[in-house]
Amino acid sequence: PWRQLLSEPESVSLIHLLDSKPKSAKQNWHADNTKGGHTVVIAMCNVHEDMGPTALQLGSHHLKEFSDFFWACFAPAEVARPLLSKGDVLVYNSGVLHCGDANSS
């Protein structure tokens, strides 16, 4: 069913497994890919606020100039931190600046 959401067939180019252990530090802001594509996050457990959910800078995939990326990393504008339940799937443009927040659990 998820392929119906995409206008063109996609291929898997990279797979990561992220295990944010308790007391893990915050990640730096980054984009997974600026050449296009999607990032898919599958929650393997319920993700609560204190577990350091993925923070997404909304609209940041439209930034074109290096200076815009630079300043967005120090002064993020609109940020979303979706709290996922086990089995939830989060799909976003791979050019979106994002980071894992610190896990204080």
Number of C-alpha atoms within 10 A of each C-alpha: 5 6 9 8 7 10 7 8 7 10 7 8 6 7 8 6 7 8 8 16 13 13 13 16 14 16 14 13 20 17 18 16 15 15 7 11 16 16 18 13 17 14 15 13 11 12 17 14 16 13 20 25 21 21 18 22 20 16 14 21 18 12 15 10 8 9 10 12 19 11 11 16 17 10 8 16 12 10 14 12 16 14 16 20 14 11 12 14 12 13 11 14 18 19 21 23 26 24 20 21 21 20 18 14 12
